[in-house]
Amino acid sequence: MGLGQLTIIILLVAVLISAVVIWGFKRSENWMVTYLQSAVGALFIFSGWVKVADPMGTGFKLEQYFAEFQTTFEGTWFSFIAPLFPVLTNYALAFSVVVIIFELLIGIMLIIGMWRKFTAWAFFLLVLFFTFLTGFTFLTGYVPSGTNFFQFSQWGPYNPSNMRVTDCGCFGDFIVIEPRVSFIKDLILLVPAILFLFFIDKMHQLFNAKTRLTTVVVAFIALLIYAFSNFAWNLPHVDFRAFKENTDIRTQYHRELEAAGNVEVVAWRLKNEETGQVVELSTDVYFAELGAGNYLPPEWQVLEQIQSEPEVPETKISDFSVNELDGTEITNEILEYPGHSIMIVAYNLPGKAQRESFMVPDTLFGIDTIPILDETGMDSVVIVERIVDISEVEEQRITYQWDDQFTSHFHEKILPFVTEAMKDGVEVYLIAGEGDANKILMFQEDMGMEDISFYFADDILLKTIIRSSPGVVWWKDGTILRKWHKLRLPEYNSIRNELLDEN
């Protein structure tokens, strides 16, 4: 489903809600205000629902925003704000839950007309907040790499590859909207947001005050429980991501790579540096003009190469890449593995580094030369090594104090599970979301997992694959069969026959 289809559905739903309000409840003060309440209320409920089904996704998106805001404000007059964002990053998931539930409640309150003045202002401020985020995302397309957002004089032509955050996450992973379109969407939403502030008294109200309050309180409690169940206690109830269960990742990966390789440049957009004129030429025309001596630099500069759409749309599967600890890529080995395998995912390995001192023997050797006579009576020399002194010297190494809760998931659930699986010939490996080989090896040693291969990959990729760290993913012939949250990993014997008998 695209944004256009979703918009049509929301507008039609708004017609039905408005009809019920106007002719069913007879509570409308102004049919246009009623329709706007119904439309934006339905939009917020849907937008909030696809996000509350996966709060971690919104939390990860906020982490990206906070990191970019920190970089943006550092080195400017507002540098005093920069230290705030690393703190916010630690609470990104909590902030995500608050924003999502607030969005859902505002949608409900708009439709039933609860606390009209508060709801109107809350809706306006929330849309303003979303507009700021989507506007920042879109405008960074004009900011070349290495240039600060506030260096306006150095902004260049719009280039999607310049954007620091690739999408706003307005509809989670259900629909990925181009930032320019998302920004325009929020600017349009500002229109009803402002109108509500001027026509508060015209906003309809359903039911009585007690029923409206009960509705919102019950919705808040239910949504809060539902939100936590989708990340704290289990995986998302609905998986909109490319790595969902029963997806043939191997086939899709190769299809996307092949399609990307077949993309062609169909047109060129150029700009005259002297006049500012911008032209767009097809590839055939462009090269013909170059051959004729036209559109040459430095007078003309290429703004953009316009490419054909790939036959297979690119998804996050195209980003799938796994490396050994020495940096060797083994993506194909993972995808092409024949048979059953278990991927243990850890976004990071939480542990505090500490220096550990230990004593090692240090032996001092002396060398003596002893003259001897050989059989012919000639003098020769034999070099003899002898121990002069043995002492102990202090050396230091980096060790880690691992997070007890994190390691308990391995000891209590994951290691017993994969140990039994390996007895059945199932390949087991762990992928960490960090590239510190020494830290990864230390974790492998401390956990007694020497029989399990350890790799690393981009943490964003791992967060896309499974919303749990640690988490367990069962593969067969490049296809994801099952995924388990760290708290929901079953006993191996309870699912052994089911999974090993998969075709």
N, C-alpha and C positions, 0 to 999 in steps of 0.2 A: 504494500500500500504506500502511495506517495502522499505528499502534503496536500495536493489538490483534491484527491479522493477523500482524505480525512476531513478537509474543510467542508466539502459538500455534505458529508455525513453529519458533521456537527451542526451545520446550518439547518438540515432537515430535522434533526433531533430537537433543535431549538424551536422549530415551528410546532412540533407536537407538544413540547412543554408549554409554550406560549398559549396554545389552544386550550390546554387543560386549565391554565391559570385564568385565562380570559373568560372562557365559557363554562368551564367546570366549576372552579372555585369563585369566579366572578370577583377577583381581587385586583385586577389590573387598574392602575391609575392612568397609565399612558401605554398604549400598545407597543410603541417603539422602544421605550425604556424596558418594558417587560421582555421584549424579544432580545434586546442586548443583554439583559440579565441572564436569560436562558442560554444564549449562545456562548458568552464568555464563561458562564458557570459550568456548562457542559464541557467546554474546552479545558478548563482548569481541572475538572474532575478526571477527564481522560488523561491529560498530560501528567497529573499527579499519580494516577493509578499505574501507568507504565513505568514510572520511576519508583513507586513504593514497592513494586514487585521485585526491584533490584536496587535497594538503597546504596549498596557498595559502589555500584556503577557511578552514581551521582557523586558519592564521596571521592572516588578516584578523579573524577572530572574537576571537582573543587580543588583537590591537591594540585592539579596542573595549573589552575588559575592562580592559586596562592603562590606557587613557585614563580610564575611569570610576573605577578604583581611585585614580588620581592625584587626580582631582577630589574623591573621597570623603574621602581622608585629609588633604588640604590644609585648613588652618584648624582642625585637631583636635589633640588631645594627641599623635597619632601622625603629625604632619606630617613628621617626619624620615624617614618611609618614602616619602613622595610622590615625591621625586626619583629613587627607584629605578625607577619604572614607565616613564618616558621611555627609560631605558637598556634595559629589557626589551623595549620596543617595537621597538628596532633589531634585536633578535634573535628577534622573534616567530615568523618562519618556521622558524628553526632549532629553537626551543622546540617548535613544532608538530610537526616531524618526530620529535623525541625522544619526545614524549608519545604520539604515534600509534603508533610502532614499539614503545614500551614496553607500550602497551595490547595490541597484537597478540601480543607475546611472552608476556605474562602469561596471555592466553587460551590459547595453545599449551601453556604450562607447567602450567596448571591441568588440561588434558585429559590430558597425558602424565604428570603428577605429578612434575615435576622440582623438586629443591630445595624440598621441601614447606614448610619453615619460612620460607624467604625468600619463596617465592611467596605464602604466606598473608599475611604482613605486607605485602608489596608490593601485593597485591590490596586489602587493607584501606586502606592509605594512598592508593592511587589512587582508590578509591571515595570516600574522605573528601574528597579534592581535588575530585572532580567534584561531590560534594554541596555543598561550599562555593560553587562557581561557580553551580550551578543554584539554590541557596538564595538567593544574593545577587541573581540575576536575578529570581527570583520575588518576593522581599521588597521590591524597589524598586517594585513595583506599589502598595505602601502609602505610598510616599514622594512627596508632591506635588512638582511642578516647583519648583525654587528652594530646596528643603529638603535639607539634608545627611542622608545615610543614618543618621548617629549621633544626629540630633535626634529621638529616639524619641517625645518628647511631641507632636511635630507631625505624626506619622504620621496618615494618614486612611484612609478606606475603600479597599479594593483597587480599583485601576483599571489595566487592562492598558496604557493609553496612558502611564502613568507610568514604565513599565519602561525603564531606561537601555539595556539590551541586549535586543533583541526575542526572541531565542531563544538557547539555549546551544550549538547546533551539535553536539549529541551524536551525531547520525547524519548530519553534514554537510548537504548539500542533498538527500539521498535522502528523508528524512522530517523535516519541520519540526514539532517538538513544542512544545505550549504550555508555557511555563516552569513553571507549577504542576504539570502532569503529569510533567514531566522531574524536578522536585525530588522528587516522591513516588516516582518510579522509583528514584532514587538512595537514598532512605531505605529502600526495600525491599531494595536490593542490600546495604545495610549489615548486614542480617540474616545472609546467608550469609558475608559478610566476617568478622563477629564469630564465627560458628560455626566457621569454619576455624581461627581462632586457638586455640579450645578443643579441636578435634578434629584437630590436625595429624597425629597418628599414624594416624588413620583414613582419611586421604586416599590414594586408590589411586595406584599407580605402574605405568606401562607400560614395557616393554622393559627393558634394562639401563642402567646409568648412562652408559656410553659412547655408546649409541644416542641416549639422551635429549639429551646434550650436543651430539652431532653434529646432531641435528634442530634444536635451537635456534640453533646457530651458522649453519647453512645458511639457516634462515629469516631470521635477522638480516641476513645479507649480501644475500639476495634482496630482502627488504623495503626495505632501504636503497637499493638500486639502483632498485627500482620507484618508491619515493617521489621520488627525484631526477628520474627520467624523466618524472614527472607535473608538474613545474614548471620545473626547471632546463634541461631539454633539449627539452621538448615540452609540449603542452597535456595536460590530464588525459585518461587513457586512457578513462575513462567520464565522460560529462557529464550530471550530474543536474540542471543548472540550467535555468531557463525559456528562456534564450537559446541553446539548443543548435542545431546545424546543422539546416537544413530546417524551421525553425519559422517560421510566418507571423506575425511580430511585429505587423504592422499590424492584421490581423484580430483577433488575440487582445487587443491593446491596446484596441481599440474595444469588443469584447465585455465586457471587464472593467470599463471605464468605464461602459458602459450598465448593467451589472448592479449596480454600486455605486450608481448614481443611482436605481435602482429599489428599493433597500433601504428598508424601512419600520420605524418604531418600533412594536413589537408589545406592549411592556409597559414599565412604569416601576417602579423599585425606590426606595422612599422610607424615610427614617428620621425618627423623632420625636426631636427634639433634647432633649426633657425626659425622656422615659422610656427612650430607646434602642431603642424598638420599630422593627423593620424590616418593611415590607410590600411585596408585589409585586402590582401591579394591571395588568390589560390596558389598552391605550390607551383603548378605549371607556369602560371603567369609570372610569379615572382622570379623564378629562375630564368625565364625568357627575358625579363626586364634586366636582370643582372648581366646576362650575356650581351645586352644592348648597351650596357654601361649606365643603367639607371638604378636608383635606390641604393646607392653605394654609401658606405661609411666614409668619413665621420658625419656627413650631412644627415644620413638616415641611420637610425638605430632600431634594432629588432626589439619590440616590446614583448611579444608573445608568439610562441608556436602553437597553433591551434591543431589539436590532434583529434583523430577519429575516435569514436567511442569503442571501447573493447567489446568484443562479442559476448564475453562473460564479465559482468561487473566485478570489480575488485572488492574484496571483503578483507577482514582482519586475517583471514587464512593466508593471504599473500605475505603477511608479516611473519609467518611461522619460521623461526630460525633458532637452532639449538647448537651450542658449541661445547667441545670438550674443554677441560680446565686450561689446556695450553693454547686455546683459541681456535683449534681446528673445528671447522663446521661439520656437523654430522646430521644435518636436517634430513637428508635423503635416507640415511641409515635408520633414523627413527620412523619415518613414514613408510619405508619399504620393508620394515621388519615383518616377516611372515609369522603369523600365529598371534598368540596372546601376549600382551605386555601390560605392565602397570607403571604409570607415571606418577610419582610423588611430587607434588608441586609445593614449593615454599617461596613466597615472594621475597622474603629475606630470612636471614638466620639471626634472630634477636639474641644478642649476647654482648656483654660488656668486656672490652679488651682489657687485659691486665698483663703486666710484666711479671714473669715468674723466674726467680733465681734458683739455680741448681749447681751442684758441684760436680766437676768431671776430673778424672785423673789426668795429670800432666807429667809425662815421663821425660826426663832429661838424659840424653844418651851422650856418651863419650866415644871417641874413635882412637884406637891404638894401632900402630903399625909394628909388626913383629918381623924382623929379618930371619930368614931360614935358608938352609942350603938344600937345593934340589938334588936329584940323583946324579946329576953330572958334576956336582960340586959348585954350581953357579949360585951366587946370592940371589934371593928373591924376597919379596915383601908380601905379607898377609895382613889385610886390614880386618881388625876385630872390633866389633861394636859392643860396648858395655853400658850397663845402666849406671848412671852417676847419681840420679836422685829421682824420687817419685813424690809428687806433691799433688794437692788438689787446688783447682782454680775455679772461680765463680763465673758462670755464664748466664745469660738471660735469654728468654724467648717469650713470644707473645702467646698467651693462652686466653681462653674466653670463659666467662661465667654465663652459661646459657640460661635463658628464661625458663624457669621451672614449669610454667604452664605449657609452654611450647613443647618442651621435651617430653612432658607427660603424655601428650597426644601420641608421640612415637612409641614410648614404652608400653602404654596401656592398650593402644588400638592398632597403630600402623605396622609396627614391627611384627607382632604376632600374626597379623593378616598376611603380610608379604612373605614371611618365613614359610607359612603353609603353602602359599601360592608357588614359591620357588621349588618346593618339593614336587609340584606337578609340572615343572618345566616352564613356568611363566617367567618371562624376562622382567626384571624390576630395575628401575633407575630413578634417580631423584634429579629434579631440575630446580636450581636456585635462581632467584631473580637478582643476583649480584655477581660481579666478576672478580671478587677477591678470592683467588685460588687457595691461598694459605688458610683463609678463614673457612672455606668450604671443606678443605682437607682436614682441618682441625675438628670440625663438626662431625665429619665422617668417622674420624678416629674415636672421638669421645663417645659417640653413639654406638660404636661397635658395628658399623655398617660397611665394613671393608669388602663384603661380598656384593655390595650394590654399587653400580656405577653412578658417579656424580657428574652432572653437567651444569651449564648455566645458560640463561636466556634473558631477554629483556623483561623486566618486571611487569610492564604494561601488557605484554603478550600473555604472561602467566595469569594476570588478573582477568584477562578476557577469557581465557580457557576455563577457569574455575574460580568461583567467588569464595574461596576458603584457603587459608594458609595455616598449617599444611592442609592439603586436599589430595584426594586420590582419584585418578582417572584410569579406567580400564579400557585398553585398546585391543582391537583384533584386525590385522591386515590393514592398518591405516585408518580404521573406523573407530570412533569413540562409542563404546557400548554403554558404559555407566560412569557416573561421577558421584562422589560422596563428599559431603561436608565432614570436617574433622570430628564432629560429634555424632555423626550418623553412619560411620563405617560399621557394617555388620560383622558378625563372626564369619570367617572365611567359609566354613563348612556349610553355612546356611545358604550361600549363593554359589557354591562351587559348581554343582551340577548344572545350574541354570546358565552360567556364563561359559563354562567349558563346552557345553553342548550347542552354543550359538553357531549357526551356519556361517 
